[in-house]
Amino acid sequence: MVHARGVCVDGCDHEPVDAGHVEKCIAWIRHHAKRGSVPNRWTTSYGWKHEVEREHGYVSNGSLIVAAIREGYTPHEAGLGSPNLCFNMWPAGAAEIPLIRGLR
């Protein structure tokens, strides 16, 4: 389950995701991101959300997660108990960073 702060974990306040924030994230993803063949373990949903905010103002972590999933990106856990996710999302125009030491 995804809420405004991200994936529901211990201490989640269950604040709903704002549909307007999701639309801002979708617009940003379509312009600035590309789908990769491997997950990007260097940038989590929380990092991507801050990139969106540079152009569109505040958006929640959960809004970025919902937008990425709607746009067809594959979610991967960022870490045990983390509200953040990693995706096979890479900056448009950048090369994917090859997997190192078996990270998936």
N, C-alpha and C positions, 0 to 999 in steps of 0.2 A: 504494500500500500504506500502511495506517495502523498505526502502532505507538503505544505509550503516550505518547511525546512529541509525536506528531502525524503529519503526512504524512512519509513516509520521504524524507529529504534527506541530503546529505553529512554524515557523522559520526553517523548514526542508530545507536542501539545495539540496535535490533530488539526491545526489550522488549515483550512482548505486552500488549494492552489487557485490563484487568480487567473481567470481566462484571458484577461487583457495582457497579463505578463507572459502567458504562454504564447500569445500571438506575436509579441515583441521578440521573444526568443526564436520563434519559427522564422520570422523575417531575417533576423541576424544570422541564423544557421544557414539559410538558403543563400545568403550573400557571402559569408565568410568561412564556411566549413565545407569539408568534403568527406565522403565515406571512404574509410580505409579497409584494408584486408585484415588488419590486426587491431586489437584494442590499444588505445593511447593511454598508457599507464602514467604518463607524465603530467596530464591535465585531467582533473576530476570535474564533475559537474559543478562543484563550487568554484573552481578556477574559470570554467567557461562562463558561469553566471556573471563573474566580474568583467569579463570581456564584453558581454552583452550590455552591461551597465555603462560602459564607456560611451556607448552610442544612444542608448534608450532609457537611461535612468534606472532606478531600482527595479529589480526582478528577483524573485525568490529562487532558491536552489531547486525546489520542487517544480517550479515552472520550467526551468531549463530541462530537467529530467523528463517531464511530460512532453515537452516540445521535441526533444531529441528522439524519443520513442515514436512519437507521431510521424516524424520525418524518416523513420526506418532505420535508425541507428540501433546497434545491439548493445544492451546494458551489461555491464560486468561489475561485480562487487569491487569497491575501492579498498575495502579492508573490513575485517570483522567488527561489527557493531557501528560502522560508519554510516551516516545518513547520505553520504556522497556515492556516486557511481562513476565508473569509467565507461567510455564508449569507443567505438571504432570511428571516432571523429577526429579529424586532423585539420589544421589551418589550411584553407584553400591556397594553393600555390606552393605549399611546403611538401617536402618529401616525408614519407613515413619514417620514423626512427625504427630501425630493425630491432627485433626482440633480442634482449641481452640476458644471458644466464637463464634461459628458459622461462622468463616472465610471460605470462599469458593473461 
